[in-house]
């Protein structure tokens, strides 16, 4: 198993990052390194906070986590620093702004969804309670009807005698 220097690893990881955005398969063919090794390097780099897209060279197809990481990285930056960052990573400032807006809106949507879920749960509880009440009422009615039929059949048997199956 070959050992790669940290400088070589970083150079290869830079090829995965924008603006190059090479896929793992492309890098494996180009560098002669197994895809498993490249995936492990990418995973380790992500854990250190590096922005490496998972499956697409096009930034709009990156995962939410990757977009969020970029928003976090660029939040404290000035406009000039954001422009420099965008040039380095092959992005547009408008993309980052759109992702930032989406991140901020996600919490609002989450709160609204939670409210809707709570209302729906309360409505379901109410519906279940009503159905259970109706079920109890029908069970009582059925029990009373069964008792009445049993009483009537005993009275009929007392008046006319046991029922003949032959007739």
Long-range contacts (C-beta under 8 A, 24 or more apart in sequence): 4-33, 9-41, 12-38, 12-41, 13-41, 13-42, 13-45, 13-50, 13-52, 16-42, 16-52, 16-53, 17-50, 17-51, 17-52, 17-53, 17-89, 18-51, 18-53, 18-57, 18-59, 18-88, 18-89, 18-90, 18-91, 19-88, 19-89, 19-90, 21-53, 21-56, 21-57, 21-90, 22-57, 23-55, 23-57, 51-89, 59-90, 59-91, 59-95, 60-95, 67-99, 67-102, 67-103, 68-99, 68-103, 70-96, 70-99, 71-96, 71-99, 71-100, 71-103, 75-100
